[in-house]
Amino acid sequence: MAEETEIPEIIEEKIKDLDPRFIRQLESAEKSIDKNPSYVIDICSTILSKHPSCVEVRKILRQAQFKKYGKGNALAKLGAQVQGAVFAMKAGGMIKKGEALKVMEEAEKLLSQCPQNPAVLNALASAAESLNYWGTVASAYQAIAQFEPNNEKNLLALGNALVKNQQPDEAMQVCETILRKNPSNGDAQALARSASVVKTMVKGNWEDDDDFKKKLKSSEETLDLEKSASLVSDEETLNRMVEKLKAQIEADPENINLYRDICGNLRTLKRYDEALEFVRKARQQPLGKADTTLEKMENDFIVASMDAKIQELTNKLGENPNDASIAAELEELKKKEHSYKLENARDMVERYPNDFNYRYIYGMLMFEEGMLDEAIMQFQLSQRNPKVRIQSLLGLGRAFIKGKKYDLAVDQLETAKKESKIMNDSKKEIIYELATAYELMGQADKAFNEYKEIYSADISYKDVSDKINAYYASKNSQ
């Protein structure tokens, strides 16, 4: 199974987006689901005929279908399976002809007779997938999992749909279910890696949004998060939490979230070597083996541990500037850290070629090594990831400047400047490099215009003030 890290756009409707009349009908119908599931089926079917992408309504429909069907009987189930097999055969052709919505409608009619029909549910999933209704796809496979819980093929399909629907935590739970029974399932391991990558991307998109507080407004999560933050603000509390988590891990060693929590606390306490021990234990668990976020965490702790030791040696050298042994140890550790970062980045790029964040990191290290062509290649690929696109364009610009390809540098830096909307440190950096490129091309006026943009926003940035004064001085002397 290929590892997919791109997050598709969510296009399915939610109940809150429906006509208020439909919402009232649904609220009334849900109250009747135990006594009159047929009524609920009728209401949901009517709404889905007008809003086929509303997966929340479809879930209520599925609940009513199972409620109406009850335990069923063997003869009815056999007849439904035959009917479902015939339907599944024609559904593929209908989907190819652009009749996916019709397939979904007919599938629900059959499922209202017998919801335990894997052929029909698979056809429904295929039709929904052709429309990018990933929530609907996931709900169809979830329905199969209710009566075929050990069907690994279905569970993998469910996990993949959950990843596509931006539900990485749920996808990882599905993978954990598979890996507990079959730890060597390579497809489940690959899917878990994809889920962990998507989790990181979704988390990044959430945290980058300036409207973070608004998203949590009127939600108990806001209060819970703020309480949690205040509770763990002091070292004593963190130490107590670490001890508590150690006991919880001992009682429940396969719970990956406990390892994440203790590692987060140990990171705050700067006890990196201990954190390394726990993240390595986490990676030995069934789900942890395939979790790329844990792998990244381990690498981060290794680097953090080396950084702490480098800082300690730097402080010692500051106190004893003539101590050659400390200076030599410091230099050796810096080389060791750089080599580790380089080897790790190379390894990650080879193992996860479609993770463009790793390519950006590798490109930066290649640039530091002076391997410009390799750095350029990595930056050209990493710019596909929106989260590192601007920095990748900046990296390209710098690499081209260092390689004396100034016109190519200008192209990349102009693009980066255009895509940077706010005059922050990142944009200042881009404009400064762009001005440098123009200066090296002998285009002083263009360089001045770029420096002037920074000067107008931040006179203290680098040597911009000197650049501006030198330009005016040269003009006035003519």
C-alpha positions in Angstrom: 0.0 0.0 0.0 1.5 3.3 -1.0 2.1 5.9 1.7 0.0 9.0 1.0 0.7 12.2 2.9 -1.4 14.6 0.9 -4.5 15.7 2.8 -7.6 15.8 0.6 -10.1 18.7 0.9 -13.2 17.8 3.0 -16.2 18.4 0.7 -19.0 16.5 2.5 -21.8 18.5 4.2 -22.7 18.5 7.9 -26.1 18.4 9.4 -25.7 22.0 10.7 -25.4 23.1 7.0 -28.8 21.7 6.0 -32.1 23.5 5.7 -33.5 24.1 9.2 -36.6 22.1 8.3 -34.5 19.0 7.6 -32.6 19.5 10.9 -35.9 19.6 12.8 -37.1 16.5 11.0 -33.9 14.7 11.9 -34.1 15.7 15.5 -37.6 14.3 15.7 -36.7 11.1 13.8 -33.7 10.3 16.0 -36.1 10.2 19.0 -38.1 7.5 17.3 -35.1 5.3 16.2 -35.8 2.6 18.8 -39.6 2.4 18.3 -39.9 3.3 14.7 -36.7 2.8 12.7 -38.6 2.7 9.4 -39.7 6.3 9.9 -36.1 7.3 10.5 -35.1 5.5 7.3 -37.7 7.4 5.3 -36.6 10.8 6.7 -32.9 10.1 6.1 -33.5 8.8 2.6 -35.4 11.9 1.7 -32.7 14.2 3.0 -29.9 12.2 1.3 -31.7 12.4 -2.1 -31.1 16.2 -1.9 -27.9 16.1 0.1 -26.0 12.9 -0.8 -22.7 14.1 0.7 -24.1 14.5 4.3 -22.3 11.6 5.9 -23.8 12.4 9.3 -27.3 11.7 8.0 -26.0 8.6 6.4 -24.7 7.4 9.7 -28.1 7.9 11.3 -29.7 6.0 8.4 -27.2 3.1 8.9 -28.1 3.0 12.6 -31.8 2.8 11.8 -31.2 0.1 9.2 -29.4 -2.1 11.7 -32.0 -1.4 14.3 -34.8 -2.4 11.9 -32.9 -5.5 10.7 -32.2 -6.8 14.2 -30.6 -10.2 14.2 -32.2 -11.0 10.8 -32.6 -14.5 9.6 -30.3 -16.8 7.6 -32.6 -17.1 4.6 -33.2 -13.4 4.2 -29.5 -12.8 4.6 -28.7 -15.3 1.8 -31.2 -13.7 -0.5 -29.8 -10.3 0.2 -26.2 -11.4 -0.5 -27.2 -12.9 -3.9 -29.0 -9.6 -4.7 -26.0 -7.6 -3.5 -23.6 -9.6 -5.7 -25.7 -8.9 -8.8 -25.9 -5.2 -7.8 -22.1 -5.0 -7.2 -21.4 -6.3 -10.7 -23.4 -3.5 -12.4 -22.3 -0.8 -9.9 -18.8 -0.6 -11.4 -20.1 0.2 -14.8 -22.5 2.8 -13.5 -19.7 4.5 -11.6 -17.6 4.6 -14.8 -20.5 6.3 -16.6 -20.7 9.0 -13.9 -23.8 7.5 -12.1 -22.1 7.2 -8.7 -25.0 9.1 -6.9 -27.5 6.6 -8.4 -25.4 3.7 -7.2 -25.4 5.2 -3.7 -29.1 5.7 -3.7 -29.8 2.1 -4.9 -27.3 0.8 -2.4 -29.2 2.4 0.5 -32.4 0.8 -0.7 -30.8 -2.6 -0.6 -29.2 -1.9 2.8 -32.5 -0.9 4.2 -33.6 -4.5 3.5 -30.4 -6.0 4.9 -27.6 -3.9 6.2 -25.3 -6.9 6.7 -24.4 -6.9 3.0 -20.7 -6.5 2.3 -21.0 -6.5 -1.5 -23.5 -3.6 -1.4 -21.5 -1.7 1.2 -18.3 -2.1 -0.9 -20.2 -0.8 -3.9 -21.4 2.2 -1.9 -17.8 2.9 -0.8 -16.5 2.7 -4.4 -19.2 5.2 -5.5 -18.5 7.6 -2.7 -14.7 7.3 -3.3 -15.3 8.4 -7.0 -16.9 11.5 -5.6 -14.2 12.1 -2.9 -16.8 11.6 -0.2 -14.2 10.0 2.2 -16.4 10.2 5.3 -19.1 8.2 3.5 -16.4 5.7 2.3 -15.2 5.3 5.9 -18.8 4.8 7.2 -19.4 2.0 4.7 -16.3 0.1 5.7 -17.1 0.8 9.3 -20.5 -0.9 8.8 -18.8 -4.0 7.4 -16.4 -4.1 10.4 -19.5 -4.3 12.7 -20.3 -7.8 11.4 -16.9 -8.8 9.9 -14.5 -7.5 12.7 -11.6 -9.8 11.6 -11.7 -8.9 7.9 -8.1 -7.4 7.5 -8.7 -6.2 3.9 -11.8 -4.3 5.0 -10.0 -2.8 8.0 -7.1 -1.6 5.8 -9.7 0.0 3.5 -11.3 1.6 6.5 -8.0 2.9 7.8 -7.1 4.4 4.4 -10.5 6.2 4.2 -10.1 7.6 7.7 -6.7 9.0 6.7 -8.2 10.6 3.6 -11.0 12.0 5.8 -8.4 13.7 8.1 -9.1 11.3 11.0 -5.6 10.0 11.6 -6.2 9.0 15.3 -9.1 6.8 14.3 -7.0 5.3 11.4 -4.1 4.5 13.8 -6.6 2.7 16.1 -7.7 0.6 13.2 -4.0 -0.2 12.4 -3.4 -1.1 16.1 -6.3 -3.6 15.9 -4.7 -5.2 12.9 -1.1 -5.2 14.3 -2.1 -6.7 17.6 -3.3 -9.8 15.7 -0.8 -9.7 12.9 2.3 -7.6 13.9 4.0 -8.4 10.5 1.3 -6.9 8.4 3.3 -4.5 6.2 0.2 -2.8 4.7 -1.0 -1.9 8.2 2.5 -0.6 9.2 2.6 1.6 6.0 -0.9 2.9 6.7 0.1 3.7 10.3 3.0 5.7 8.9 0.7 7.6 6.6 -1.7 8.3 9.4 1.1 9.7 11.6 2.3 12.0 8.8 -1.2 13.2 8.2 -1.7 13.7 11.9 1.4 16.0 12.0 0.1 17.9 8.9 -3.4 18.4 10.3 -2.0 19.4 13.7 0.3 21.9 11.9 -2.6 23.4 9.9 -4.6 23.7 13.2 -1.8 25.4 15.1 -0.9 27.7 12.3 -4.4 29.2 12.1 -4.5 32.6 13.8 -8.1 31.8 14.6 -7.2 29.1 17.1 -9.1 30.5 20.0 -12.2 31.1 17.8 -12.2 27.4 16.7 -12.4 26.4 20.4 -14.9 29.1 21.4 -17.9 27.8 23.3 -16.1 24.5 23.7 -15.2 22.9 27.0 -11.8 22.1 25.3 -10.7 25.7 25.8 -11.1 25.5 29.6 -9.6 22.0 29.8 -6.5 23.1 27.8 -6.0 26.2 29.8 -6.4 24.2 33.1 -3.9 21.6 31.8 -1.4 24.4 30.9 -1.6 25.9 34.4 -1.3 22.6 36.1 1.9 21.6 34.5 3.7 25.0 34.6 6.1 24.1 37.5 8.9 21.6 37.7 7.5 19.8 40.8 4.2 19.1 39.1 5.9 17.8 36.0 8.0 15.5 38.1 4.9 14.1 39.8 3.2 13.6 36.5 6.3 11.7 35.2 6.2 9.3 38.1 2.4 8.8 37.7 2.9 8.1 34.0 5.7 5.6 34.7 3.2 3.6 36.8 0.5 3.8 34.2 2.9 2.6 31.5 3.9 -0.3 33.7 0.2 -1.3 34.0 -0.6 -0.6 30.3 2.6 -1.0 28.3 0.9 -0.9 24.9 -0.7 2.4 25.3 1.2 4.7 23.0 -0.4 7.9 24.3 1.1 7.3 27.7 4.6 7.3 26.1 3.8 10.5 24.2 2.7 12.2 27.5 5.7 11.2 29.5 8.1 12.1 26.7 6.4 15.5 26.4 6.9 16.1 30.1 10.5 14.9 30.1 11.2 17.2 27.1 9.9 20.2 29.2 12.2 19.1 32.0 15.1 18.7 29.6 15.6 15.1 30.7 16.3 14.1 27.1 18.2 10.8 27.8 15.3 9.5 29.9 12.8 10.6 27.2 14.9 8.6 24.7 14.5 5.5 26.8 10.7 5.8 26.8 10.3 6.7 23.1 12.4 3.6 22.2 10.1 1.5 24.4 7.1 3.0 22.6 8.6 2.0 19.3 8.8 -1.6 20.4 5.0 -1.7 20.8 2.8 -3.1 18.0 1.5 0.3 16.8 4.7 2.1 17.7 6.8 0.2 15.2 5.0 1.9 12.4 4.6 5.3 13.9 6.8 7.9 12.1 6.0 10.6 14.7 7.7 8.4 17.3 10.6 7.8 15.0 11.0 11.6 14.5 10.6 12.1 18.3 13.5 9.7 18.9 15.7 11.6 16.4 14.7 14.9 18.0 15.7 13.7 21.5 19.0 12.5 20.2 19.8 15.9 18.8 18.4 17.7 21.8 20.7 15.6 24.1 23.7 16.5 21.9 22.6 20.2 21.9 22.4 20.2 25.7 25.9 18.7 26.0 27.3 21.2 23.4 25.8 24.1 25.4 27.3 22.6 28.6 30.8 22.4 26.9 30.4 25.9 25.5 29.7 27.3 28.9 32.8 25.4 30.3 34.9 26.8 27.5 33.7 30.3 28.3 34.9 29.9 31.9 38.1 28.2 30.7 38.9 29.7 27.3 42.5 28.3 27.2 41.5 24.7 28.0 42.4 22.9 24.7 40.8 19.6 25.9 37.4 21.2 26.3 37.7 23.0 22.9 38.6 19.7 21.2 35.7 17.9 22.9 33.3 20.6 21.8 34.5 20.6 18.2 34.3 16.8 18.1 30.7 16.8 19.5 29.6 19.4 16.9 31.0 17.3 14.1 29.3 14.2 15.5 25.9 16.1 15.7 26.2 17.4 12.2 27.1 13.9 10.9 24.2 12.4 12.7 21.7 14.9 11.3 23.1 14.4 7.8 22.9 10.6 8.0 19.5 10.6 9.6 18.1 13.1 7.0 19.5 11.0 4.1 18.0 7.8 5.6 14.6 9.5 6.1 14.5 10.7 2.5 15.3 7.3 1.2 12.7 5.6 3.4 10.0 8.3 3.0 10.6 9.8 -0.5 7.2 11.5 -0.5 7.7 13.3 2.9 8.8 16.6 1.6 9.6 18.0 5.0 12.4 15.5 5.3 13.6 16.6 1.9 13.7 20.2 3.1 15.8 19.3 6.1 18.2 17.2 4.0 18.5 20.1 1.5 19.5 22.5 4.3 22.2 20.1 5.5 23.4 19.6 1.9 23.6 23.4 1.5 25.7 23.6 4.7 28.0 20.9 3.3 28.4 23.0 0.1 26.8 20.3 -2.0 24.7 22.8 -4.0 23.3 20.6 -6.8 22.0 18.1 -4.2 20.6 20.9 -2.1 18.8 22.4 -5.1 17.3 19.1 -6.0 15.9 18.6 -2.5 14.5 22.1 -2.3 12.8 21.8 -5.7 11.0 18.7 -4.3 10.3 20.1 -0.8 8.6 23.2 -2.2 5.6 21.0 -2.9 4.8 20.9 0.8 2.9 24.1 1.6 4.4 24.1 5.2 8.0 24.4 3.9 7.4 25.9 0.5 8.5 29.5 1.3 11.6 28.3 3.1 12.4 25.9 0.2 12.2 28.8 -2.2 14.5 30.8 0.0 16.9 27.8 0.1 16.8 27.6 -3.7 17.6 31.3 -3.9 20.6 31.0 -1.5 21.9 27.9 -3.3 21.8 29.7 -6.7 23.5 32.8 -5.2 26.2 30.6 -3.7 26.6 29.0 -7.1 26.7 32.4 -8.8 23.5 31.8 -10.8 22.0 35.1 -9.8 19.2 35.3 -12.3 17.9 31.9 -11.2 18.1 33.1 -7.6 16.0 36.2 -8.4 13.3 34.0 -10.0 12.9 31.9 -6.9 13.2 34.8 -4.4 10.7 36.9 -6.3 8.2 34.0 -6.1 8.9 33.6 -2.4 8.4 37.3 -1.8 5.1 37.3 -3.7 3.8 34.4 -1.7 4.8 35.9 1.7 2.0 38.2 2.7 3.2 39.6 6.0 6.4 41.5 6.6 7.8 39.2 9.3 11.4 38.0 9.8 10.9 35.3 7.1 9.9 37.8 4.5 12.7 40.2 5.5 15.1 37.4 5.0 13.8 36.7 1.5 13.9 40.3 0.5 17.4 40.7 1.9 18.6 37.7 -0.2 16.8 39.1 -3.3 18.5 42.5 -2.8 21.9 40.6 -2.4 21.3 38.8 -5.7 20.5 42.1 -7.5 23.6 43.7 -5.9 25.8 40.8 -7.1 24.3 41.3 -10.6 25.4 44.9 -10.6 21.8 46.2 -10.5 22.2 48.7 -7.6 18.9 50.4 -8.1 16.9 47.2 -7.9 18.9 46.1 -4.9 18.2 49.5 -3.3 14.4 49.2 -3.8 14.5 45.8 -2.0 16.6 47.0 0.8 14.3 50.0 1.1 11.3 47.8 1.8 13.0 46.3 4.8 14.3 49.7 5.9 10.8 51.1 5.9 9.6 48.2 8.2 12.7 47.6 10.3 15.7 50.0 10.2 17.6 47.7 12.6 17.5 44.6 10.4 21.1 43.3 9.7 23.1 46.0 7.8 20.2 47.4 5.9 20.7 50.9 7.3 24.3 50.9 6.2 23.2 49.7 2.7 20.6 52.5 2.4 23.1 55.2 3.6 25.8 54.0 1.3 23.4 54.1 -1.7 22.4 57.7 -1.0 26.0 58.7 -0.3 27.0 57.3 -3.7 24.1 59.1 -5.4 24.9 62.4 -3.8 28.6 62.2 -4.7 27.8 62.0 -8.4 
